[in-house]
Amino acid sequence: MRRVGTGEWRGWREATEEALYGPSGFYRGPEGPAGHFRTSVHASPLFAAAVARLLCRVDEALGRPAELAFVDMAAGRGELVTGVLAALPAEVASRARWYAVERADRPAALDHRIEWLTQPPMGITGLLFANEWLDNVPVEVAEVDAAGVPRLVLVRDDDGAERLGEPVAGAEERWLRRWWPLGSEEVSFPGAPSEEGPSDDVPSEEMPEEMSFDGARAEIGLPRDTAWAGAVASLDRGLAVAVDYAHFASARPPFGTLTGFREGRETTPVPDGSCDITAHVALDACALPGGRVVTQRAALRALGVSGARPALSLAATDPTAYVRALAGAGEAAELTAAGGLGDFGWLLQPVGIPNPMVDGLLADDPPADGLLVDVPDHEEQ
């Protein structure tokens, strides 16, 4: 879907909002996200089954309440919530309420038990799960000019051409300084992940002498921090989970990650409604106190998803079961693969309960592979 461009110069946040969610926006198309890219939800039903097991863990941590909510943020066409509903044990499903949160219209064939909303319901008890939502929350882009000053990047909506605008200021400048420093002053990296957890005291030999070079870019993640805080606030008690490609303060990409996708292929991001526009997420900045970020590989293994091949002896005793198990192992391997879906970050944010994903989470993974960030209390931003 393509809308007629105006040729107007706007910040990337405003231009992306219109291109993705406006009346003729990319996400308004009938095919939905699955028509253009493949998420973990589309890769295998094993993903929804793992989320169903996580919902059962949350249910136990909550003391099996009379009403248990499952909220699917950025639900697409309801694929995840439908899969979780199908995989959940009958006793738990009988107490569950189902919510899909999405800006697009409700699919006609969606199960009548699933409520279709444009905002998460407030005051719920249960699990809020946001798979690849935050990467599509539009953000401004900043770029360092020749004088070392971070400036907002303006984009023309009809062809994607860019030029530099005003210097970054206010809350956006404070966010950049704390979470993705650009500019000529010496900077530190609070909250950086390490095997011992993040620290606000980075040894001087690990700090860059300066971060000023013409063309360095950053995506200003403040709208994502705000959106995530709002989603977490909808929970009275339970667990909120955000799943996305992520980067962290110790290793931000020097030129950002803004890109486009169309029909399964990466493309130049042009905010005309013809393609998805996305950027990786600074999950360490989004996380609230008590949050933890782990790899999808570690999280799914803790929830029983393994890429291990079935025993060869099964082929002799039950060939059909062996073939099914082999196919499942292949799907599990894709979901947990290094360099692919397994490298996604899972931000786990408990509200009023212990983290139900802690026990055994890293049993099979060294800290450098499984645990990415334990989040300390944030300073005021």
C-alpha angles and dihedrals in degrees: 000000000000128000126204109269121229097207088234121149111233139158115271092249095059094039093050093047090057094041095051105030108018122109091279095029127144095252092051091069118113094238094061125202092312089067091065111027141014120239128186088267091060095040096068143345085234087081094058090044090054091050088050089055089049089052088054090053090051089048090055092047089052092051095251099290122210089247123034119187128210115191119191106200117205087009098184102200094340097270097141099044089047091052093047091049090053094047099046119104112256095244093055093041090054089064097040131106118202127215130179115193114201139134095222122084121279113269111248095230097048116129109269091230091068116087114217114216139167093215131033114265115254128237097023131155116215141042127337111193122189112186112187093339104121094053087065095049099107118244138182119255122223128198131187114241126214091274092055095255118138109231133182114259115232121205133199110229099215099057109005095246113158139209134171121263134183123335114272109262144170121011092352092056090049091050091051093048092052103036109021111016118205124171142058102294123097109260141189131212113234116196095021114164122244138154088270093046129259124319135195088211108075114182111252093238089060094051119091113246088225139350099204117124129134112259100021108144140197137182109231102228099192094112089054092051089052094046092049093047089052092050092049090048089061089071120085089184133350140060132308119200128190117191120193147124102280145185131198139220095260093058114023114168106257095224100033129243106257110145145144136238129202127173093345097311131104112244142170109287108247115171096221099108094259098105144025114264115206144158132190117262131247091223093176089062093047095050120103124214110296093027123134130197120208133166120268086238092061094041095050093045089053087052093053102265109136132169092208115132116246118254111278089227088071089066090064097044100037114008094179092053089047092055091049092048091048091052090049091051090053092051091047090050090055092050092051101034120138110239090025139048092336090067093062114117121239111206106203113198116179119199117200094338136076113267103273091203097060102085110087093348095133099027093117100030132069113234093255089059104036109026114055104165139000102197121228124203108293124232118237108282 
